[in-house]
Amino acid sequence: MKLKLRESVLVTTAGTIVAQGIIKALKLANSIESNRLQYRIVTTDESAEAAGLYRGDMGYLVPLIRSPDYFDTIIELCQREDIRAVFVGADEELLLMSENQFMIENETHAIVITNPLNVIETCVDKWRTYEFLKANGLPCPESALPDRHEEFLKEFGFPAVVKPREGHGSVHFFLVQNSEETKYAFGAIRKAGWNPMIQEYIRDDGVEFTTGVTVSKEGDSVMSSIAMRRTLKGGQTYKAFIDDYDEVREVAEKVALKLGAKGAINIQGRMDSGELRVFEINPRFSASCPMRATSGVNEPDIVFRNFVMNEKIKVERYRHLVCLRYWNELYVPSETFEQTLLNQQVANNDSFLENYF
């Protein structure tokens, strides 16, 4: 029997749904008997109440992301735990991690799993995303900034989408029906400290897709792509239908390569007269990556093997599945929780998931 190679990885901001998805996918990779590579999962979060903190082999409480001590702490943990890769668990960290990537990699053995800075800067601003898609002839809904909204509405009419250029998870997303609602939406977004934009509402087929693409670390080839037709609830994928969807994947792959992505990227769009029109790009692993992993496309594992182990990977087949999400609970004994607060780490983790039959 061959010995399994065990590598330590860090998943940051473990309380987020994205981080928890990464952890699930890594655990799924560990559960496959034929896999020679096993992951020792180290997690971090600023709060002892983060469920993901207790889902790894070791967990640490760390300063706030924007604290001046944050990256010193991450570097120290990478050195102490011999971390080989850092998986970024929160949108709020993407820019900061990319900006500090060289420092982390220069002082540790870890590789930061992140897209290039220019890709992140384009994708975290939905207006810049629109400009990129439009400039490259890629299908997308027409959009405008507030100072041109009246001209825009004369051409495209109501309903229209008003949303922040920043943000994620459908926060401050408005489907407006008239001028009054449009002005209210602009004001609400500005009051939240963000910048609004207005976008054409795709009303034809109305079928929404989310597509995960992984691109090699050289940025020259697609390692995997898998599309899901989805139903949303609270801004998250609630039900997903995994099939081939070749036309959807073709558009998503073209977007990822044109953008210059490296690693994981998530492309969202709606069908309009048989064509996918892209309205959002997330330059990271998706919260729905465990669904893709279950179907046979384990994106965190694929990217680790390519970025860290230098493996050439091409995944072309996967299972067709229907995924129906539901709530689950993680239980942490009170003594363990108190010790986490006291010691700033989870060393003897006896938390558990209860299975109901």
C-alpha positions as CSV (number, residue, x, y, z in Angstrom):
1,M,0.0,0.0,0.0
2,K,1.4,3.4,-1.0
3,L,1.8,6.0,1.7
4,K,-0.4,9.1,1.2
5,L,1.2,12.5,0.8
6,R,-0.2,14.8,3.5
7,E,0.0,18.6,2.8
8,S,-1.1,21.4,5.1
9,V,-3.3,24.1,3.7
10,L,-4.7,27.3,5.2
11,V,-8.3,28.4,4.6
12,T,-8.9,32.0,5.8
13,T,-12.0,33.7,7.1
14,A,-13.5,30.3,7.8
15,G,-16.9,31.7,8.8
16,T,-17.9,32.6,5.3
17,I,-20.0,30.4,3.0
18,V,-17.1,30.5,0.4
19,A,-14.5,29.2,3.0
20,Q,-16.9,26.5,4.2
21,G,-17.3,25.4,0.6
22,I,-13.6,25.2,0.1
23,I,-13.3,23.1,3.3
24,K,-16.0,20.8,2.2
25,A,-14.3,20.2,-1.1
26,L,-10.9,19.5,0.5
27,K,-12.6,17.1,3.0
28,L,-14.3,15.3,0.0
29,A,-10.9,14.9,-1.6
30,N,-9.6,13.4,1.6
31,S,-12.4,10.9,1.7
32,I,-11.6,9.3,-1.7
33,E,-9.6,6.2,-0.9
34,S,-7.7,6.3,-4.2
35,N,-6.3,9.8,-3.6
36,R,-2.7,9.7,-2.7
37,L,-2.8,13.4,-1.7
38,Q,-4.4,14.2,1.7
39,Y,-5.0,17.7,3.0
40,R,-4.4,18.8,6.6
41,I,-6.8,21.8,6.9
42,V,-5.8,24.8,9.1
43,T,-8.5,27.4,9.4
44,T,-8.5,31.1,10.6
45,D,-11.2,33.6,11.5
46,E,-11.6,36.7,13.7
47,S,-14.5,35.1,15.6
48,A,-14.8,32.0,17.8
49,E,-18.4,31.8,16.5
50,A,-17.3,31.0,12.9
51,A,-18.5,27.4,12.2
52,G,-15.7,26.8,9.7
53,L,-13.1,27.4,12.4
54,Y,-14.1,24.0,13.9
55,R,-14.2,22.1,10.6
56,G,-10.5,21.8,10.1
57,D,-7.7,19.9,11.8
58,M,-6.5,23.1,13.5
59,G,-8.1,26.5,13.9
60,Y,-6.8,29.9,14.9
61,L,-8.3,33.2,15.9
62,V,-6.6,36.1,14.1
63,P,-6.9,39.9,13.9
64,L,-9.4,41.7,11.7
65,I,-8.6,41.6,8.0
66,R,-7.7,45.3,7.9
67,S,-5.7,45.2,11.1
68,P,-2.0,46.1,10.7
69,D,-1.1,42.8,12.4
70,Y,-3.2,40.6,10.1
71,F,-0.6,39.6,7.5
72,D,2.1,39.2,10.1
73,T,-0.2,36.8,11.9
74,I,-0.9,34.9,8.6
75,I,2.8,34.6,7.8
76,E,3.6,33.4,11.3
77,L,0.9,30.7,11.1
78,C,2.1,29.6,7.6
79,Q,5.6,29.2,9.1
80,R,4.4,27.4,12.2
81,E,2.1,25.0,10.4
82,D,4.3,24.5,7.3
83,I,1.4,25.7,5.0
84,R,1.8,24.8,1.3
85,A,-1.2,26.9,0.0
86,V,-3.4,29.7,1.3
87,F,-7.1,29.5,0.2
88,V,-8.8,32.9,0.4
89,G,-12.2,32.6,2.1
90,A,-13.8,36.1,1.7
91,D,-14.4,38.6,-1.0
92,E,-13.2,41.3,1.3
93,E,-9.7,39.7,1.4
94,L,-9.2,39.2,-2.3
95,L,-7.5,42.5,-3.1
96,L,-5.5,42.5,0.1
97,M,-4.3,38.9,-0.4
98,S,-3.2,39.6,-4.0
99,E,-1.4,42.8,-3.0
100,N,0.5,40.9,-0.2
101,Q,1.0,37.7,-2.2
102,F,4.7,38.3,-2.8
103,M,5.4,39.1,0.9
104,I,3.7,35.9,2.1
105,E,5.3,33.7,-0.5
106,N,8.7,35.3,0.1
107,E,8.7,34.6,3.8
108,T,7.0,31.1,3.8
109,H,6.7,27.9,1.8
110,A,3.1,28.7,1.0
111,I,1.6,29.7,-2.4
112,V,-1.3,32.1,-2.2
113,I,-4.1,30.7,-4.4
114,T,-5.4,33.9,-6.0
115,N,-6.0,35.5,-9.4
116,P,-3.7,38.2,-10.6
117,L,-4.4,41.7,-9.1
118,N,-5.6,43.2,-12.3
119,V,-8.2,40.4,-12.7
120,I,-9.5,41.0,-9.2
121,E,-9.6,44.7,-9.7
122,T,-11.7,44.3,-12.8
123,C,-14.1,41.7,-11.3
124,V,-14.8,43.3,-7.9
125,D,-16.1,46.4,-9.7
126,K,-19.2,45.4,-11.6
127,W,-19.0,48.5,-13.9
128,R,-15.4,47.6,-14.8
129,T,-16.6,44.1,-15.4
130,Y,-19.2,45.4,-17.8
131,E,-16.6,47.6,-19.6
132,F,-14.3,44.6,-20.0
133,L,-17.0,42.4,-21.4
134,K,-18.2,45.1,-23.8
135,A,-14.7,46.0,-25.0
136,N,-14.0,42.3,-25.8
137,G,-17.3,41.6,-27.6
138,L,-18.5,39.2,-24.9
139,P,-22.3,38.9,-24.3
140,C,-23.5,41.0,-21.4
141,P,-26.5,43.1,-20.3
142,E,-26.3,46.8,-21.3
143,S,-25.4,49.0,-18.3
144,A,-25.0,52.6,-17.3
145,L,-23.9,54.8,-14.5
146,P,-26.5,57.0,-12.7
147,D,-25.6,60.2,-14.6
148,R,-26.9,58.4,-17.8
149,H,-29.8,56.5,-16.3
150,E,-32.5,58.6,-17.9
151,E,-31.1,58.1,-21.4
152,F,-30.6,54.4,-20.6
153,L,-34.2,53.9,-19.5
154,K,-35.5,55.6,-22.6
155,E,-33.8,52.9,-24.6
156,F,-34.3,49.8,-22.5
157,G,-37.3,50.7,-20.3
158,F,-38.6,49.0,-17.1
159,P,-38.1,46.8,-15.3
160,A,-34.4,47.5,-14.8
161,V,-31.7,46.2,-12.3
162,V,-30.1,48.7,-9.9
163,K,-27.2,47.3,-7.9
164,P,-23.9,48.4,-6.3
165,R,-20.7,48.3,-8.3
166,E,-19.2,46.7,-5.2
167,G,-20.6,43.9,-3.0
168,H,-21.8,40.4,-3.5
169,G,-24.6,38.0,-2.7
170,S,-27.4,40.2,-4.0
171,V,-27.0,42.7,-1.2
172,H,-28.8,46.0,-2.2
173,F,-30.0,44.5,-5.4
174,F,-33.1,46.2,-6.7
175,L,-35.5,45.3,-9.6
176,V,-37.1,48.7,-10.2
177,Q,-40.4,49.3,-12.0
178,N,-40.5,53.1,-12.3
179,S,-38.5,56.3,-11.8
180,E,-39.4,56.6,-8.1
181,E,-38.1,53.2,-7.4
182,T,-34.9,53.9,-9.4
183,K,-34.2,57.1,-7.4
184,Y,-34.9,55.2,-4.1
185,A,-32.5,52.4,-5.1
186,F,-29.7,54.8,-6.0
187,G,-30.1,56.5,-2.7
188,A,-30.2,53.3,-0.7
189,I,-27.0,52.1,-2.3
190,R,-25.2,55.4,-1.7
191,K,-26.4,55.4,1.9
192,A,-24.7,52.0,2.4
193,G,-21.5,53.6,1.2
194,W,-21.4,52.0,-2.2
195,N,-21.8,53.3,-5.8
196,P,-24.8,52.3,-7.9
197,M,-25.2,51.3,-11.5
198,I,-28.2,50.4,-13.6
199,Q,-28.4,47.4,-15.9
200,E,-30.7,45.9,-18.5
201,Y,-33.1,43.3,-17.0
202,I,-32.9,40.0,-19.0
203,R,-36.5,38.9,-19.2
204,D,-36.6,36.4,-22.0
205,D,-35.6,32.9,-20.9
206,G,-34.8,34.1,-17.4
207,V,-32.7,30.9,-16.7
208,E,-29.7,31.7,-14.6
209,F,-26.4,29.8,-14.7
210,T,-23.3,29.8,-12.5
211,T,-20.2,28.3,-14.1
212,G,-16.9,27.4,-12.3
213,V,-13.8,27.5,-14.4
214,T,-10.3,26.7,-13.4
215,V,-7.4,28.0,-15.5
216,S,-3.8,26.8,-15.3
217,K,-1.2,28.8,-13.3
218,E,0.3,29.9,-16.6
219,G,-3.1,31.2,-17.7
220,D,-3.0,29.5,-21.0
221,S,-5.4,26.6,-20.7
222,V,-8.7,25.6,-19.0
223,M,-8.3,22.7,-16.6
224,S,-12.0,22.4,-15.9
225,S,-15.4,24.0,-16.4
226,I,-18.7,23.0,-15.0
227,A,-22.0,24.9,-15.3
228,M,-25.1,24.7,-13.1
229,R,-28.6,26.0,-13.8
230,R,-29.6,27.4,-10.5
231,T,-32.4,28.8,-8.3
232,L,-31.4,31.5,-5.9
233,K,-32.5,32.2,-2.3
234,G,-31.0,35.0,-0.3
235,G,-28.4,35.6,-3.0
236,Q,-27.0,32.0,-2.8
237,T,-27.5,29.0,-5.0
238,Y,-30.4,27.1,-3.3
239,K,-31.1,24.4,-6.0
240,A,-28.7,23.4,-8.7
241,F,-29.0,21.3,-11.8
242,I,-25.6,20.0,-13.1
243,D,-25.5,19.0,-16.7
244,D,-23.2,19.5,-19.8
245,Y,-24.6,23.0,-20.8
246,D,-21.9,23.2,-23.6
247,E,-23.0,26.6,-24.9
248,V,-22.8,28.1,-21.4
249,R,-19.4,26.6,-20.6
250,E,-18.0,27.8,-23.9
251,V,-18.9,31.4,-23.1
252,A,-17.5,31.1,-19.6
253,E,-14.2,29.6,-20.7
254,K,-13.8,32.3,-23.3
255,V,-14.4,35.0,-20.6
256,A,-11.9,33.4,-18.2
257,L,-9.1,33.2,-20.7
258,K,-9.7,36.6,-22.2
259,L,-9.7,38.1,-18.7
260,G,-6.3,36.5,-17.9
261,A,-7.6,34.4,-15.0
262,K,-5.3,32.0,-13.2
263,G,-6.8,29.4,-10.8
264,A,-10.5,29.5,-9.9
265,I,-13.1,31.9,-11.3
266,N,-16.9,31.9,-11.2
267,I,-19.0,33.4,-14.0
268,Q,-22.7,34.1,-13.7
269,G,-25.2,34.9,-16.4
270,R,-28.7,34.5,-17.7
271,M,-29.9,33.0,-21.0
272,D,-31.3,35.4,-23.5
273,S,-32.6,34.0,-26.8
274,G,-30.3,31.0,-26.4
275,E,-27.2,33.0,-25.5
276,L,-25.6,33.4,-22.1
277,R,-25.2,37.0,-21.2
278,V,-22.7,37.5,-18.4
279,F,-23.5,39.9,-15.6
280,E,-21.1,39.1,-12.8
281,I,-17.6,37.5,-12.4
282,N,-16.3,36.3,-9.0
283,P,-12.5,35.9,-9.2
284,R,-12.4,33.2,-6.6
285,F,-13.8,29.8,-5.6
286,S,-17.6,29.7,-5.5
287,A,-19.6,28.9,-2.5
288,S,-21.1,26.2,-4.7
289,C,-17.8,24.4,-5.3
290,P,-18.7,21.4,-3.1
291,M,-21.6,20.7,-5.4
292,R,-19.1,20.6,-8.3
293,A,-16.7,18.5,-6.3
294,T,-19.4,16.0,-5.6
295,S,-20.1,15.7,-9.3
296,G,-16.4,15.0,-10.0
297,V,-14.8,18.5,-10.5
298,N,-13.1,19.3,-7.2
299,E,-11.8,22.8,-7.9
300,P,-9.7,23.4,-4.7
301,D,-8.0,20.1,-5.3
302,I,-7.4,20.8,-9.0
303,V,-5.9,24.2,-8.4
304,F,-3.7,23.0,-5.5
305,R,-2.3,20.1,-7.6
306,N,-1.6,22.5,-10.5
307,F,-0.3,25.5,-8.5
308,V,1.7,23.6,-5.9
309,M,2.4,20.2,-7.3
310,N,2.9,21.4,-10.9
311,E,0.5,18.8,-12.3
312,K,-1.0,19.2,-15.7
313,I,-4.7,18.7,-15.3
314,K,-7.7,18.4,-17.7
315,V,-11.1,17.3,-16.3
316,E,-13.6,16.6,-19.1
317,R,-16.3,14.3,-17.6
318,Y,-18.5,14.6,-14.5
319,R,-21.7,13.3,-13.1
320,H,-25.0,15.0,-13.8
321,L,-26.8,15.8,-10.6
322,V,-29.6,17.7,-8.9
323,C,-28.5,19.5,-5.7
324,L,-31.1,20.5,-3.2
325,R,-29.5,22.5,-0.4
326,Y,-30.8,22.5,3.2
327,W,-29.6,23.7,6.6
328,N,-27.2,21.7,8.8
329,E,-25.8,22.3,12.2
330,L,-22.3,22.1,13.8
331,Y,-22.2,21.6,17.5
332,V,-19.3,22.8,19.6
333,P,-19.1,21.8,23.3
334,S,-19.2,24.8,25.6
335,E,-15.9,23.9,27.1
336,T,-14.2,23.8,23.7
337,F,-15.7,27.2,22.8
338,E,-14.5,28.7,26.0
339,Q,-11.0,27.3,25.5
340,T,-11.0,28.7,21.9
341,L,-11.6,32.2,23.3
342,L,-9.0,31.7,26.0
343,N,-6.2,30.2,23.9
344,Q,-7.1,31.8,20.6
345,Q,-7.0,28.5,18.9
346,V,-8.8,25.2,18.4
347,A,-6.4,22.4,19.2
348,N,-8.5,19.6,20.5
349,N,-11.5,19.9,18.3
350,D,-14.5,17.8,19.5
351,S,-17.2,19.6,17.6
352,F,-19.5,17.4,15.6
353,L,-22.2,17.3,12.9
354,E,-25.3,15.5,13.9
355,N,-26.8,13.1,11.3
356,Y,-30.6,12.8,11.2
357,F,-32.3,9.9,9.6
